[in-house]
Amino acid sequence: MSIITKKDIIDRIRSGSLAFKPNLDQFQLQEHSADLRLGFTFMIPKMWHMTPGGRESLDITHFDKRNHEYFEVVELEQGQHFDLLPQEYILVSTLEAIKMPRDLMGILYPRSSTNRKGLSLDLTGIIDAGYDGQLILPIRNNTRSQAIRLFPGERLCQVVFEELKTEVEPRQSKYHQKDIIEGVQMEKKDEVDLLTKGDIKTLKEKYKVE
């Protein structure tokens, strides 16, 4: 396997073999990776539920990520943010849905700026060849006293693409072709100004990849 570079990523996007929706912008393309942005869906694990026997805790042996009974789902609107409380663990969606070709796999890594803010991004590590859909990421606030403010549109993680020697038959993930039901570090002032205002449309139009 070999890692593809920025030029290869752009060539594949132009050919249609690799696709992002919404499209990547200039801030997201790195020399040998692409950053993914935080989406608008936040899933907060519930601690208990009512059963015929009474109030029961939701323990890990009964935890089913596909069942919304186990989550409080928060869908933010444009311009809103999400305060992640100290030691709180949640699931979030990526802004982008990604369509992978059959000869390419992705490896996910946290951005260093994400870690420096005290966020732990527990990634499964792999985007399968042939996958089509949004990604869902588990994150935790590792601080003991400070909330971390999350903004939809913030760059959260990065994906490195590796070419496979032969094409593979894609495995059907439970998130395949389905929608998933940032404290910002001031790295790019214009980008941060736009995303904190919730103006992702302008960000995408102004900084589209040519």
Buried (B, 14 or more C-beta within 10 A) or exposed (E): EEEBBBEBBBEBBEEEBBBBEBEBBEBBBBEBBBBBBBBBBBBBBEEEEEEEEEEEEBEEEEEEBEEEEBBEEBEBEEEEBBEBEBEBBBBBBBBBBBBBBBBBBBBBBBBEBBEEBBBEBEBEEEBBBBBBBBBBBBBBBEBEEEBBBBBBBBBBBBBBBBBBEEEBEBEEBEBEEEEBEBBBBEEBEEBBEBBBBBBBEEBBEEBEBE
